Amino acid sequence: MSIEVYRDAWGVPHLRATDPEELAFAQGRVTARDRAWQLEVERHRAQGTTAAFLGAAELGWDTFVRQARLADTARRCLERLDASDAPTAAWVRAYVDGVNDGLADGASRAPEFAETGLAPGRWEPWTPLAVWLSTHILFAGFPTKLWREQVARRLGEEWTELFATDGPGTAGSNGWVVSGERTASGAALVAGDPHRFIEAPGVYQQIRLACPAYDVVGLAVPGIPGLAHFGHTGSVAWAITNAMADYQDLYRERLRRLPDGGVEALGPEGWAPAAAHTETIEVAGGEPVVIEVVETDRGPVIIDGPAGDGGPQDPGEASVDWEAVSLRYPPRVTGELGFGVLPALLRARTVGDVDAAVDGWVEPVNVLQAADTRGGLLHRVAGHVPVRDRANSLRIVPAWDRAHAWAPEPAPLPRAEVRGHAVMANARGLAAPLGVEFAPPHRAARIGELLDASADWTPESTTAVHTDTDNPSAAQLLTAVERAADGLSPAASAVRERLLGWDRRMDAESADAGLYAAVRGAVVRLLAGHEAFAALREPAPYPELFRPWLALGPRIAFALETLLTSGPVPAGDVDRIVREALEEVGAGEPPAAWGVTHRLAPWQALPDSDDAQWPGLAGDHDCVLSTSSVPGWTDRSARASAARYVWDLADRERSGWIVPFGASGVPGGPHHRDQLPLWLRGELAPVTTDWQNLTKEQG
């Protein structure tokens, strides 16, 4: 082999090889050496085997993954890839071979293996596809349909979409492209930051992949070959955000058990056989758990429940034994995951190449932007969105009604011309025909406002957009605070006056931002306790895994702007609640500066006992610097920028990137968390592409 591994000053791997397959092997091997623990956790998550070494807390996830048939879907998609695109299938296999080659070495340096007693396993050719599925299966937020079902049944049909917003379980992002006419260099810039649940190690890996066919820098998803989301080939750069499209459906199934133990499901044509088998989930420190895996013609059953009032039963048919909910998602239906896009992106030279490549994108559905050195610009949606009845997008629909079947062909995908700049921030816009719930317009509008302020953008000045802390979503609550002038105590009046003089910036050192957060939290809690929402306080009859979508408190918090002006709580009660919140905060200890309580809370498979190590953060959910907490319950931030980047089409070496922690997943290593200080300050590490300025790794 001719593989060469170089490192920059931040430990980022730069790989060279003679051909794409050898390079894929190198990418797999270096990822396994740098992030063995992370890769093994992801493999087990994709297979539904995490409880075997992490314990009973992971049982809910493992059950869902198995019932949703993620690993089996990955196998199907690989079989389809073998038949339709053998070169890409071979490329994926080369990556897996590299992972298997490097795992033992990586595991020897990762203390988590010894701590849990886990031995590195073996990746199968389909494992990257399964990792991709498990990483993105919740991106479309299908559990929101469970929430709407609860709202409709308990609060009333008229309130089904009352809480529509970018909810606590959804991943979003900022992204923008600035044309050359608005930059100092005369060449385009592509920039942004994906907002995801922050994990340690990070969910993105900075890497460079170079062979005679291409030379690309970008952000990889560990466990996946290539650079799916963010990359710069030198002549073209691309980036994505979540389109907020709706492309997964939930069906209410009626099931019955046959005398021989088999299962039938009621569909549009009557009763039909359903596939059923049992699986055993091993649990560290506990007894194994046996689950039944059932799949109907709609899809795998992910929620079991008693028979309900979901619709008429065919006359003369045997009784229904139980009711359940099945999940229908495109890769399970089509056998396509879109992995052929990945090598095509690496070979891209123009926006036309990127455009043609992402025609094959499947899941998740993204808004994509790209720019090239010829002046080409691209702004479009990519992915597979089925065409079906609108009710499918809102609620659980009856499996036996043919009106809820999918059309043979997916929906057409919108695109738009870029004039000066274009912004993608999960708001209702380009992808509006494809979804139901979108992010509030604040981030998109604020980015557009900032970009309009200059026609001389540089990679360096762009970081000011990344780090903007203006909080437009505060306006509605501040208006309510302004109304609350009468009858307040002196302490509450002082809180009110301070808030009305606040500059709306969620800076970490701002005591006024901390005061706003305290009042907001009190308003959320008081609203959630209002009698109008009493029926929604009862736990929903769904698995605990879906709790982030089903808890009333977070739903109130993220829909606060709407609930302050409309909804079942009378306006007079809203004003009373705001006054009570001011009184509550005024009577207590003065709230600390925002960054004292608004601290980073990353997910780790093995939580670190030293919680005090995590720093305070600026920003808030609807700031461009998006650092989400759950107002009213915790100021801790579990979701923020999983990476930031600026791709410069004038000079790739003037590009910049950053991740929250570092290039290495090895605790205590020099590059384990060395990027965290820069990330906190909003700075970017340089992208180095001159091989002479890199250090060659020996061995």
C-alpha positions as CSV (number, residue, x, y, z in Angstrom):
1,M,0.0,0.0,0.0
2,S,1.0,3.6,-0.7
3,I,-1.0,5.2,2.2
4,E,0.5,8.3,3.8
5,V,-0.9,9.9,6.9
6,Y,0.0,13.5,7.7
7,R,-1.2,15.6,10.6
8,D,-1.6,19.3,11.0
9,A,-1.0,21.3,14.2
10,W,-4.4,20.2,15.6
11,G,-3.9,16.5,14.9
12,V,-6.3,16.5,11.9
13,P,-5.5,13.6,9.6
14,H,-4.5,14.3,6.0
15,L,-4.5,11.1,4.0
16,R,-2.9,10.3,0.6
17,A,-3.2,7.1,-1.4
18,T,-3.0,5.9,-5.0
19,D,-6.7,5.3,-5.6
20,P,-10.1,5.9,-4.0
21,E,-10.4,2.4,-2.6
22,E,-7.0,2.6,-0.9
23,L,-7.9,6.0,0.4
24,A,-11.2,4.7,1.8
25,F,-9.2,2.0,3.6
26,A,-7.0,4.7,5.0
27,Q,-9.9,6.8,6.2
28,G,-11.4,3.7,8.0
29,R,-8.1,2.8,9.6
30,V,-7.2,6.3,10.8
31,T,-10.7,6.8,12.2
32,A,-10.5,3.5,14.1
33,R,-7.1,4.5,15.5
34,D,-8.3,7.9,16.5
35,R,-11.9,7.1,17.6
36,A,-12.1,3.3,18.3
37,W,-14.5,3.7,21.3
38,Q,-16.8,6.1,19.4
39,L,-16.9,3.7,16.4
40,E,-17.7,0.7,18.6
41,V,-20.5,2.6,20.4
42,E,-22.0,3.6,17.1
43,R,-21.8,0.0,15.7
44,H,-23.6,-1.3,18.8
45,R,-26.2,1.5,18.7
46,A,-26.9,0.6,15.0
47,Q,-27.3,-3.1,15.9
48,G,-29.3,-2.5,19.1
49,T,-26.7,-4.1,21.4
50,T,-25.6,-1.2,23.6
51,A,-27.4,-2.5,26.7
52,A,-25.0,-5.5,26.7
53,F,-22.1,-3.2,27.9
54,L,-23.8,0.0,29.0
55,G,-26.6,-1.5,31.0
56,A,-30.4,-1.3,31.2
57,A,-30.6,2.5,30.6
58,E,-30.0,1.7,26.9
59,L,-32.7,-0.9,26.7
60,G,-35.2,1.5,25.2
61,W,-32.9,2.4,22.3
62,D,-31.9,-1.2,21.6
63,T,-35.6,-2.2,21.5
64,F,-36.4,0.6,19.1
65,V,-33.5,-0.2,16.8
66,R,-34.4,-3.8,16.6
67,Q,-38.1,-3.3,16.1
68,A,-37.4,-0.6,13.4
69,R,-35.2,-3.2,11.6
70,L,-32.3,-0.8,11.1
71,A,-29.6,-3.4,10.7
72,D,-31.7,-5.5,8.4
73,T,-32.5,-2.4,6.3
74,A,-28.8,-1.6,6.1
75,R,-28.2,-5.2,4.8
76,R,-31.0,-4.7,2.2
77,C,-29.5,-1.4,1.1
78,L,-26.0,-2.9,0.7
79,E,-27.5,-5.7,-1.4
80,R,-29.2,-3.1,-3.6
81,L,-25.9,-1.2,-3.8
82,D,-24.0,-4.3,-4.8
83,A,-26.5,-4.9,-7.7
84,S,-26.8,-1.3,-8.9
85,D,-23.4,0.4,-8.1
86,A,-20.7,-2.2,-7.5
87,P,-17.8,0.4,-7.4
88,T,-19.4,2.3,-4.5
89,A,-20.1,-1.0,-2.7
90,A,-16.4,-1.9,-3.1
91,W,-15.5,1.5,-1.8
92,V,-17.6,1.1,1.3
93,R,-16.1,-2.4,1.9
94,A,-12.6,-0.9,1.6
95,Y,-13.5,1.6,4.4
96,V,-14.8,-1.2,6.6
97,D,-11.6,-3.2,5.9
98,G,-9.7,-0.2,7.2
99,V,-11.8,0.1,10.3
100,N,-11.2,-3.5,11.1
101,D,-7.5,-3.1,10.5
102,G,-7.2,-0.2,12.9
103,L,-9.6,-1.1,15.7
104,A,-7.3,-3.2,17.8
105,D,-4.7,-0.5,17.8
106,G,-7.2,2.2,18.6
107,A,-8.9,0.1,21.3
108,S,-5.5,-0.4,23.0
109,R,-5.3,3.4,23.6
110,A,-8.9,3.9,24.6
111,P,-9.5,3.3,28.3
112,E,-13.3,2.9,27.9
113,F,-12.8,-0.6,26.6
114,A,-11.1,-1.8,29.8
115,E,-13.6,0.1,31.9
116,T,-16.6,-1.6,30.3
117,G,-15.0,-5.0,29.5
118,L,-15.9,-4.5,25.9
119,A,-13.6,-6.1,23.2
120,P,-13.5,-4.4,19.8
121,G,-15.8,-6.3,17.5
122,R,-15.8,-6.7,13.7
123,W,-17.5,-4.3,11.3
124,E,-19.5,-5.9,8.5
125,P,-19.8,-4.3,5.0
126,W,-23.2,-3.0,5.9
127,T,-22.2,-1.5,9.2
128,P,-21.6,2.1,7.9
129,L,-25.1,2.0,6.3
130,A,-26.6,0.9,9.7
131,V,-24.6,3.7,11.5
132,W,-26.0,6.2,9.0
133,L,-29.5,5.0,9.6
134,S,-29.3,5.0,13.4
135,T,-27.7,8.5,13.3
136,H,-30.5,9.9,11.2
137,I,-33.6,7.8,11.9
138,L,-35.0,10.5,14.3
139,F,-34.0,13.5,12.2
140,A,-37.5,13.9,10.6
141,G,-39.0,13.9,14.1
142,F,-41.8,11.3,13.5
143,P,-42.4,11.2,17.3
144,T,-44.0,14.7,16.9
145,K,-46.9,12.8,15.3
146,L,-47.4,11.0,18.6
147,W,-47.4,14.4,20.4
148,R,-50.0,15.8,18.0
149,E,-52.1,12.6,18.6
150,Q,-52.1,13.4,22.3
151,V,-52.9,17.0,21.8
152,A,-55.8,16.2,19.5
153,R,-57.3,13.6,21.8
154,R,-56.8,15.3,25.1
155,L,-56.9,19.0,24.3
156,G,-59.0,19.1,21.1
157,E,-58.6,18.8,17.3
158,E,-58.4,22.5,16.9
159,W,-55.1,22.6,18.9
160,T,-53.3,19.9,16.9
161,E,-50.7,22.3,15.5
162,L,-50.6,24.7,18.4
163,F,-47.1,23.7,19.5
164,A,-45.6,23.6,16.0
165,T,-42.0,24.7,16.3
166,D,-38.4,23.4,16.0
167,G,-38.8,21.0,18.9
168,P,-36.3,19.7,21.5
169,G,-35.7,16.5,19.7
170,T,-34.9,17.9,16.3
171,A,-31.6,18.7,14.7
172,G,-31.1,22.0,12.9
173,S,-28.3,24.0,11.4
174,N,-27.3,27.4,10.1
175,G,-25.8,27.7,6.6
176,W,-25.2,30.4,4.1
177,V,-23.5,31.0,0.7
178,V,-22.3,34.5,-0.2
179,S,-21.7,35.2,-3.9
180,G,-18.4,36.7,-5.1
181,E,-20.0,40.1,-5.7
182,R,-20.4,40.4,-1.9
183,T,-16.9,39.2,-0.8
184,A,-13.6,40.9,-0.6
185,S,-11.9,38.4,-2.8
186,G,-14.5,38.3,-5.5
187,A,-15.0,34.5,-4.9
188,A,-17.9,32.9,-3.0
189,L,-17.9,31.8,0.6
190,V,-19.9,28.9,2.0
191,A,-20.3,28.9,5.8
192,G,-22.4,27.6,8.6
193,D,-22.7,25.3,11.6
194,P,-24.7,22.1,12.2
195,H,-26.7,22.1,15.4
196,R,-26.8,18.7,16.9
197,F,-26.8,17.0,20.3
198,I,-23.2,17.6,21.4
199,E,-21.4,14.3,21.9
200,A,-17.9,13.6,23.2
201,P,-16.1,12.6,21.1
202,G,-17.7,14.9,18.5
203,V,-20.1,13.8,15.8
204,Y,-18.0,15.4,13.1
205,Q,-14.4,14.5,12.2
206,Q,-12.1,17.0,10.3
207,I,-10.2,15.1,7.6
208,R,-8.5,15.4,4.2
209,L,-8.8,12.8,1.5
210,A,-6.3,13.0,-1.4
211,C,-5.6,10.7,-4.3
212,P,-5.0,11.3,-8.0
213,A,-8.8,11.5,-8.6
214,Y,-9.5,14.2,-6.0
215,D,-8.2,16.2,-3.0
216,V,-10.9,17.1,-0.6
217,V,-11.1,18.6,2.9
218,G,-14.2,18.5,5.0
219,L,-16.2,17.1,8.0
220,A,-16.8,13.4,8.0
221,V,-19.3,11.4,10.1
222,P,-17.1,8.9,12.0
223,G,-18.1,5.4,10.7
224,I,-19.1,6.7,7.2
225,P,-16.7,6.9,4.3
226,G,-16.2,10.2,2.4
227,L,-17.5,13.6,3.3
228,A,-21.3,13.5,3.1
229,H,-22.3,16.9,4.6
230,F,-19.5,19.5,4.3
231,G,-16.6,19.5,1.9
232,H,-14.2,21.6,-0.2
233,T,-12.5,20.0,-3.3
234,G,-10.6,23.1,-4.1
235,S,-12.8,24.1,-7.0
236,V,-16.2,23.5,-5.4
237,A,-17.5,23.5,-1.8
238,W,-20.9,22.3,-0.4
239,A,-22.8,22.3,2.9
240,I,-26.2,21.2,4.2
241,T,-28.8,21.9,6.8
242,N,-31.9,19.8,7.9
243,A,-34.7,20.6,5.5
244,M,-37.3,19.9,8.2
245,A,-39.1,17.7,5.6
246,D,-41.7,15.1,6.6
247,Y,-40.8,11.7,5.1
248,Q,-41.7,9.1,7.7
249,D,-45.2,7.9,8.5
250,L,-46.8,6.3,11.5
251,Y,-49.7,3.8,10.9
252,R,-52.2,2.5,13.4
253,E,-52.1,-1.2,13.0
254,R,-54.7,-3.8,14.0
255,L,-53.1,-7.2,14.7
256,R,-54.3,-10.6,15.6
257,R,-52.5,-13.8,16.7
258,L,-53.1,-17.0,14.7
259,P,-53.4,-20.4,16.4
260,D,-49.9,-21.3,15.0
261,G,-48.4,-18.2,16.7
262,G,-48.2,-16.2,13.5
263,V,-49.5,-12.6,13.2
264,E,-51.8,-11.0,10.8
265,A,-52.4,-7.2,10.2
266,L,-55.4,-5.5,8.8
267,G,-54.6,-3.6,5.7
268,P,-56.6,-2.0,2.8
269,E,-57.2,-5.4,1.3
270,G,-58.2,-7.1,4.5
271,W,-56.1,-9.3,6.8
272,A,-52.6,-10.2,5.6
273,P,-49.7,-12.0,7.1
274,A,-47.1,-10.0,9.1
275,A,-43.6,-11.1,9.6
276,A,-42.8,-11.9,13.2
277,H,-39.9,-13.2,15.2
278,T,-38.4,-12.8,18.6
279,E,-35.0,-11.4,19.6
280,T,-33.1,-11.4,22.9
281,I,-31.4,-8.3,24.1
282,E,-28.5,-8.9,26.5
283,V,-28.4,-6.4,29.5
284,A,-25.2,-5.8,31.5
285,G,-26.0,-6.5,35.1
286,G,-29.5,-7.7,34.4
287,E,-31.5,-10.4,32.9
288,P,-31.9,-10.8,29.1
289,V,-35.0,-9.3,27.6
290,V,-36.9,-11.0,24.9
291,I,-38.8,-8.8,22.4
292,E,-41.1,-9.6,19.5
293,V,-40.3,-8.0,16.2
294,V,-43.3,-7.6,13.9
295,E,-43.4,-6.0,10.4
296,T,-46.6,-5.4,8.4
297,D,-47.0,-4.3,4.8
298,R,-46.6,-0.7,6.0
299,G,-43.5,-1.2,8.0
300,P,-42.0,-2.4,11.3
301,V,-44.1,-2.1,14.4
302,I,-42.3,0.2,16.9
303,I,-45.0,0.7,19.5
304,D,-47.3,-2.0,21.0
305,G,-50.5,-0.9,22.6
306,P,-54.1,-2.0,23.3
307,A,-56.8,-2.0,20.6
308,G,-58.3,1.4,20.4
309,D,-61.0,3.3,18.5
310,G,-59.0,3.7,15.4
311,G,-61.7,2.8,12.9
312,P,-64.2,0.2,11.8
313,Q,-63.4,-3.5,11.7
314,D,-64.3,-5.6,8.6
315,P,-67.7,-7.3,9.2
316,G,-67.4,-10.9,10.0
317,E,-63.7,-10.8,10.7
318,A,-62.2,-12.2,13.8
319,S,-61.6,-9.8,16.7
320,V,-58.5,-7.7,17.0
321,D,-56.0,-8.9,19.6
322,W,-54.1,-5.7,19.9
323,E,-53.3,-2.4,18.3
324,A,-49.9,-1.1,17.5
325,V,-48.0,1.6,15.6
326,S,-45.8,0.9,12.6
327,L,-43.1,3.1,11.1
328,R,-42.7,3.6,7.3
329,Y,-39.5,5.2,6.2
330,P,-38.0,5.4,2.7
331,P,-34.9,3.2,2.9
332,R,-37.0,0.3,4.3
333,V,-39.4,0.7,1.4
334,T,-37.0,1.3,-1.5
335,G,-33.8,-0.4,-0.4
336,E,-31.9,2.8,-1.3
337,L,-29.8,4.8,1.1
338,G,-28.1,7.1,-1.4
339,F,-24.5,6.0,-0.6
340,G,-23.6,6.4,-4.3
341,V,-23.7,10.2,-3.7
342,L,-20.7,10.0,-1.4
343,P,-17.9,9.1,-3.9
344,A,-19.6,11.3,-6.5
345,L,-19.3,14.3,-4.2
346,L,-15.5,13.7,-3.7
347,R,-15.1,13.8,-7.5
348,A,-17.1,17.0,-7.9
349,R,-15.4,19.9,-9.6
350,T,-18.4,22.3,-10.2
351,V,-21.8,23.0,-8.7
352,G,-23.2,21.1,-11.6
353,D,-21.3,18.0,-10.4
354,V,-22.6,18.5,-6.9
355,D,-26.1,19.0,-8.2
356,A,-26.1,15.8,-10.3
357,A,-24.6,13.8,-7.4
358,V,-27.2,14.7,-4.8
359,D,-30.0,13.8,-7.1
360,G,-29.4,10.3,-5.6
361,W,-29.6,11.6,-2.0
362,V,-32.2,9.7,0.2
363,E,-32.0,10.3,3.9
364,P,-32.0,12.6,5.7
365,V,-33.7,15.2,3.5
366,N,-31.4,18.3,3.4
367,V,-31.2,21.8,2.0
368,L,-27.9,22.0,0.2
369,Q,-25.8,24.9,-0.9
370,A,-22.7,24.9,-3.0
371,A,-20.4,27.3,-4.8
372,D,-17.5,26.9,-7.3
373,T,-14.5,28.8,-8.5
374,R,-16.3,29.5,-11.8
375,G,-18.9,31.6,-10.1
376,G,-21.5,28.8,-10.0
377,L,-24.0,28.8,-7.0
378,L,-26.5,26.1,-5.9
379,H,-29.4,26.2,-3.4
380,R,-31.7,23.2,-3.5
381,V,-33.3,20.4,-1.5
382,A,-32.0,16.8,-1.7
383,G,-33.6,13.6,-0.5
384,H,-36.6,11.3,-0.8
385,V,-40.0,12.7,0.3
386,P,-42.9,10.4,-0.4
387,V,-46.1,11.8,-1.9
388,R,-49.2,10.9,0.2
389,D,-52.2,12.3,2.0
390,R,-51.6,15.4,4.2
391,A,-53.0,13.6,7.2
392,N,-50.0,11.3,7.1
393,S,-47.8,14.3,7.9
394,L,-49.8,15.3,10.9
395,R,-51.0,12.2,12.8
396,I,-51.0,8.5,13.1
397,V,-53.1,7.2,10.2
398,P,-55.2,4.0,9.9
399,A,-53.3,1.2,8.2
400,W,-56.5,-0.2,6.6
401,D,-57.3,2.9,4.7
402,R,-55.8,2.9,1.2
403,A,-56.0,6.8,1.2
404,H,-52.8,6.8,3.2
405,A,-50.7,4.7,0.8
406,W,-47.6,6.2,-0.8
407,A,-47.5,7.2,-4.4
408,P,-45.0,5.4,-6.6
409,E,-42.8,8.4,-7.2
410,P,-41.4,10.8,-4.6
411,A,-42.1,14.5,-4.4
412,P,-40.2,17.0,-6.7
413,L,-37.5,18.8,-4.9
414,P,-37.5,22.6,-4.8
415,R,-34.5,24.8,-5.7
416,A,-33.9,28.5,-5.9
417,E,-31.6,31.0,-7.5
418,V,-28.9,32.6,-5.3
419,R,-28.9,36.4,-5.5
420,G,-26.1,37.9,-3.5
421,H,-26.5,35.4,-0.7
422,A,-28.8,32.6,0.4
423,V,-29.5,31.4,3.9
424,M,-30.6,28.0,5.2
425,A,-31.6,27.8,8.8
426,N,-34.5,25.2,9.1
427,A,-37.1,28.0,8.7
428,R,-40.1,27.8,6.4
429,G,-38.9,28.7,3.0
430,L,-37.4,26.6,0.2
431,A,-38.5,23.3,1.7
432,A,-41.9,24.5,2.9
433,P,-43.9,22.2,0.5
434,L,-42.2,19.2,2.0
435,G,-42.8,19.6,5.7
436,V,-45.2,20.7,8.4
437,E,-43.1,22.1,11.3
438,F,-40.1,24.3,10.8
439,A,-37.8,26.4,12.9
440,P,-39.0,29.9,13.8
441,P,-37.7,32.5,11.3
442,H,-35.4,34.2,13.7
443,R,-32.0,32.6,12.8
444,A,-32.6,32.8,9.1
445,A,-33.8,36.4,9.3
446,R,-30.9,37.5,11.6
447,I,-28.3,35.9,9.3
448,G,-29.8,37.6,6.3
449,E,-29.8,40.9,8.2
450,L,-26.1,40.5,9.1
451,L,-25.1,39.5,5.6
452,D,-26.9,42.5,4.1
453,A,-24.7,44.8,6.2
454,S,-21.6,44.2,4.1
455,A,-20.4,43.6,0.6
456,D,-16.9,42.9,1.7
457,W,-17.1,39.5,3.4
458,T,-14.0,37.5,4.3
459,P,-13.5,34.2,6.0
460,E,-12.3,36.1,9.1
461,S,-15.3,38.5,9.3
462,T,-17.7,35.6,8.7
463,T,-17.1,34.3,12.3
464,A,-19.0,37.3,13.6
465,V,-22.1,35.8,12.0
466,H,-21.4,32.4,13.7
467,T,-21.2,34.0,17.1
468,D,-24.1,36.5,17.0
469,T,-26.0,36.3,20.3
470,D,-29.0,38.6,19.5
471,N,-32.2,36.8,20.7
472,P,-35.2,37.9,18.6
473,S,-37.5,35.3,20.2
474,A,-37.3,37.3,23.4
475,A,-39.4,40.1,21.9
476,Q,-42.8,38.5,22.6
477,L,-42.1,37.9,26.3
478,L,-40.6,41.4,26.7
479,T,-43.8,42.8,25.2
480,A,-45.7,40.9,27.9
481,V,-43.3,42.1,30.5
482,E,-43.9,45.7,29.3
483,R,-47.7,45.2,29.8
484,A,-47.2,44.0,33.4
485,A,-46.7,47.5,34.9
486,D,-49.5,47.6,37.4
487,G,-49.6,46.0,40.8
488,L,-46.0,44.8,41.0
489,S,-43.9,44.9,44.1
490,P,-40.8,47.1,44.1
491,A,-38.6,44.0,43.6
492,A,-40.6,42.8,40.6
493,S,-40.8,46.3,39.2
494,A,-37.0,46.4,39.3
495,V,-36.8,43.1,37.4
496,R,-39.2,44.5,34.8
497,E,-37.2,47.7,34.4
498,R,-33.9,45.8,33.9
499,L,-35.5,43.5,31.3
500,L,-36.9,46.4,29.3
501,G,-33.5,48.0,29.2
502,W,-31.7,44.8,28.2
503,D,-30.0,44.6,24.8
504,R,-31.4,41.1,24.0
505,R,-28.0,39.6,23.7
506,M,-27.4,36.2,25.3
507,D,-23.8,36.7,26.2
508,A,-22.3,34.3,28.7
509,E,-21.2,37.2,31.0
510,S,-24.5,39.0,30.8
511,A,-26.4,39.2,34.1
512,D,-29.4,40.7,32.3
513,A,-29.5,37.6,30.0
514,G,-29.5,35.5,33.1
515,L,-32.3,37.5,34.5
516,Y,-34.3,37.1,31.3
517,A,-33.7,33.3,31.4
518,A,-35.0,33.1,35.0
519,V,-38.2,35.0,34.2
520,R,-38.7,33.0,31.0
521,G,-38.2,29.8,33.0
522,A,-40.8,30.8,35.5
523,V,-43.3,31.8,32.8
524,V,-42.9,28.4,31.2
525,R,-43.4,26.5,34.4
526,L,-46.5,28.5,35.3
527,L,-48.0,28.1,31.9
528,A,-47.3,24.3,32.0
529,G,-49.2,24.2,35.3
530,H,-52.2,26.1,34.0
531,E,-55.5,24.1,34.1
532,A,-55.9,24.4,30.3
533,F,-53.0,21.9,29.9
534,A,-54.1,19.5,32.7
535,A,-54.9,16.7,30.3
536,L,-51.5,17.0,28.6
537,R,-49.7,16.5,31.9
538,E,-50.6,12.9,32.1
539,P,-47.8,10.7,30.6
540,A,-48.4,9.6,27.1
541,P,-48.7,5.8,26.5
542,Y,-45.6,5.5,24.4
543,P,-42.1,4.3,25.0
544,E,-39.8,6.4,27.2
545,L,-37.4,6.8,24.2
546,F,-39.9,9.3,22.7
547,R,-40.2,11.4,25.9
548,P,-38.3,14.4,24.5
549,W,-41.1,14.9,22.0
550,L,-43.9,14.1,24.5
551,A,-43.2,16.0,27.6
552,L,-45.4,19.1,28.2
553,G,-42.7,21.3,29.7
554,P,-40.3,21.3,26.7
555,R,-43.3,21.7,24.4
556,I,-44.4,24.8,26.3
557,A,-40.8,26.1,26.3
558,F,-40.3,25.9,22.6
559,A,-43.7,27.2,21.6
560,L,-43.6,30.0,24.2
561,E,-43.9,32.8,21.6
562,T,-47.1,31.3,20.2
563,L,-48.6,30.5,23.6
564,L,-48.1,34.1,24.9
565,T,-50.5,35.4,22.1
566,S,-52.8,32.4,21.3
567,G,-53.9,29.1,22.5
568,P,-56.2,27.8,25.3
569,V,-54.8,30.0,28.0
570,P,-56.8,33.2,28.2
571,A,-55.0,36.5,27.6
572,G,-55.8,37.7,31.1
573,D,-54.2,34.5,32.6
574,V,-51.1,35.0,30.5
575,D,-50.7,38.5,31.9
576,R,-51.2,37.2,35.4
577,I,-48.6,34.5,34.8
578,V,-46.0,37.0,33.6
579,R,-46.6,39.2,36.7
580,E,-46.3,36.1,38.9
581,A,-43.0,35.2,37.2
582,L,-41.6,38.7,37.8
583,E,-42.6,38.5,41.4
584,E,-41.0,35.0,41.8
585,V,-37.7,36.2,40.3
586,G,-37.8,39.4,42.2
587,A,-38.3,37.7,45.5
588,G,-35.4,35.2,45.0
589,E,-31.7,35.5,44.9
590,P,-30.5,37.7,41.9
591,P,-30.0,35.3,39.0
592,A,-26.4,34.6,38.0
593,A,-24.9,35.7,34.6
594,W,-26.2,33.5,31.8
595,G,-23.0,31.5,31.4
596,V,-23.0,30.4,35.0
597,T,-26.1,28.2,34.5
598,H,-26.0,27.9,30.7
599,R,-23.2,25.3,30.6
600,L,-22.3,22.6,28.1
601,A,-23.8,19.2,28.8
602,P,-22.4,16.8,26.2
603,W,-23.7,13.2,25.8
604,Q,-21.1,10.6,26.6
605,A,-21.6,6.8,26.5
606,L,-19.7,6.7,29.7
607,P,-20.5,9.9,31.6
608,D,-17.6,11.8,33.2
609,S,-17.9,12.2,37.0
610,D,-16.3,15.7,36.7
611,D,-19.3,17.7,35.7
612,A,-17.7,20.9,36.7
613,Q,-15.3,20.7,33.8
614,W,-17.9,21.8,31.3
615,P,-17.8,25.5,30.5
616,G,-20.5,28.2,30.3
617,L,-21.9,29.1,27.0
618,A,-23.2,32.2,25.2
619,G,-26.2,32.0,22.8
620,D,-29.7,30.5,23.1
621,H,-32.0,28.3,21.1
622,D,-33.1,31.0,18.6
623,C,-29.8,32.9,18.4
624,V,-27.5,32.4,15.4
625,L,-25.1,31.1,18.1
626,S,-27.7,28.4,18.8
627,T,-27.1,26.7,22.2
628,S,-30.3,25.0,23.2
629,S,-31.5,24.3,26.7
630,V,-35.0,23.5,28.0
631,P,-36.3,26.7,29.6
632,G,-38.1,26.2,32.8
633,W,-36.4,22.9,33.5
634,T,-32.6,23.3,32.9
635,D,-30.3,25.9,31.5
636,R,-27.8,23.3,30.6
637,S,-27.1,23.0,26.8
638,A,-27.1,19.6,25.2
639,R,-27.4,20.9,21.6
640,A,-25.2,23.4,19.9
641,S,-22.7,23.8,17.0
642,A,-21.3,20.4,16.4
643,A,-18.8,22.1,14.0
644,R,-18.3,25.4,12.3
645,Y,-16.8,26.0,8.9
646,V,-16.1,28.7,6.3
647,W,-15.2,27.4,2.8
648,D,-13.3,30.0,0.8
649,L,-13.5,29.5,-3.0
650,A,-10.7,32.1,-3.6
651,D,-8.1,30.2,-1.6
652,R,-8.9,26.9,0.2
653,E,-6.1,27.7,2.7
654,R,-8.0,30.7,3.9
655,S,-10.9,28.4,4.9
656,G,-11.5,27.6,8.6
657,W,-13.1,24.9,10.6
658,I,-13.7,23.9,14.2
659,V,-15.2,21.1,16.3
660,P,-16.2,21.4,20.0
661,F,-13.5,19.1,21.3
662,G,-10.7,17.8,19.1
663,A,-9.5,15.5,16.4
664,S,-8.9,12.6,18.7
665,G,-11.3,10.5,20.8
666,V,-8.5,9.3,23.1
667,P,-8.9,10.8,26.6
668,G,-5.8,12.6,27.8
669,G,-4.3,12.8,24.3
670,P,-2.9,16.1,23.0
671,H,-5.8,16.6,20.5
672,H,-8.6,15.2,22.6
673,R,-10.0,18.6,23.6
674,D,-7.5,21.2,22.3
675,Q,-10.1,22.9,20.0
676,L,-12.6,23.6,22.8
677,P,-11.1,27.0,23.8
678,L,-11.3,28.2,20.2
679,W,-14.8,26.8,19.8
680,L,-15.9,28.7,22.9
681,R,-14.4,31.9,21.6
682,G,-16.0,31.5,18.2
683,E,-12.7,31.1,16.4
684,L,-11.8,28.7,13.6
685,A,-8.7,26.6,13.2
686,P,-7.0,27.1,9.9
687,V,-7.4,24.6,7.0
688,T,-3.8,23.6,6.0
689,T,-3.4,22.0,2.6
690,D,0.3,22.5,1.8
691,W,1.8,19.1,2.5
692,Q,5.1,20.8,3.4
693,N,3.4,22.4,6.4
694,L,2.1,19.0,7.7
695,T,3.8,16.4,9.8
696,K,4.1,12.9,8.3
697,E,3.1,10.2,10.7
698,Q,5.6,7.3,10.9
699,G,4.5,3.7,10.9
